Amino acid sequence: MANGVISDEAVLLELLNSARIVDGVPIDELRGAGASDWLRAHGIPGTPKAVRELRDAIAGVVRGQQPPAVLQRFVDGMRQVPVVGESGVEWKVERGRFASRAVLAWSGLQGRLRPCENDAECRLFLIDRSKANARRWCSMSTCGNRLKARRHQDRVRSTG
């Protein structure tokens, strides 16, 4: 967060993680009575239905279930312009909407944005900023330990 502004990458991660599993129960923050409140609280414009479509399209691409071409409709009509500042040239979205910025954030995170590897119990996504780019779980203390314990039990059962 710079100057109190949440980055598009952080908002994208919040958006992707709005559909998750809690105690074995799927939760979707973009469905039901509180969906519009959730969008407002996260500074995301649009209707729950439109934002859900964006989230589900990006999630499908990140999970390898859909080709990146499904994101084209979200960037149609977008225009970027270069802005020279103290830190160099930055690209500013001049004509576009939240969906365009979300797709640009996804593009900038190629290879770093991924689903948690504990897909049986977790639907969260993570941004791996480690030097080795080897992070596999949203949380080592929960998903990582659970998955490692499950694999260990499977090995013990198969050798016993």
C-alpha positions, 0 to 999 in steps of 0.5 A, spaced: 500 500 500 503 506 497 500 513 500 494 509 502 492 506 496 491 499 495 495 496 489 491 493 483 494 487 485 492 487 492 485 488 489 485 482 484 487 478 490 482 480 494 477 479 488 479 472 487 479 470 494 472 472 495 470 465 493 473 460 498 472 454 503 471 455 510 470 449 514 468 445 508 463 450 506 464 454 500 463 461 501 462 466 495 462 474 498 459 476 491 453 472 492 447 474 496 445 480 500 452 483 502 455 482 495 454 490 494 457 492 501 463 487 499 464 491 493 463 498 496 468 496 502 473 493 497 473 499 492 470 495 486 465 498 482 460 494 478 455 489 479 456 483 483 454 479 477 459 483 472 464 482 478 463 475 479 464 474 471 471 477 471 473 474 478 471 467 475 474 468 468 481 470 471 480 464 476 479 459 470 485 462 467 490 462 473 487 455 474 489 453 467 481 451 466 480 456 461 485 460 455 487 467 457 483 469 451 477 469 455 479 475 458 479 479 452 472 482 453 475 485 459 480 489 456 476 491 449 476 499 449 482 500 454 487 505 452 493 506 456 498 513 456 505 514 458 506 518 464 513 521 466 514 522 473 520 522 478 521 514 478 521 514 470 515 512 465 509 509 468 503 507 464 496 510 466 489 507 464 486 513 461 480 509 458 478 503 461 474 500 467 476 496 473 476 489 469 481 492 465 485 494 471 484 487 474 486 483 467 493 488 467 494 486 474 493 479 472 498 480 466 503 483 471 503 477 476 504 472 470 508 466 474 507 469 481 499 468 481 497 461 483 492 457 486 493 454 493 496 447 492 491 444 497 485 444 492 481 439 496 480 444 502 482 451 499 480 455 494 484 461 495 490 464 491 496 467 493 502 472 490 508 468 490 514 474 491 519 469 494 526 469 490 525 462 488 518 463 486 516 456 490 511 458 494 505 453 494 500 454 499 496 460 501 499 459 508 504 454 510 501 453 517 494 451 515 494 448 508 501 446 507 501 442 514 495 439 512 497 437 505 504 434 508 500 430 513 495 427 508 501 425 503 505 422 509 499 418 511 498 416 504 505 414 504 504 410 511 498 407 509 501 404 502 507 401 505 504 398 511 
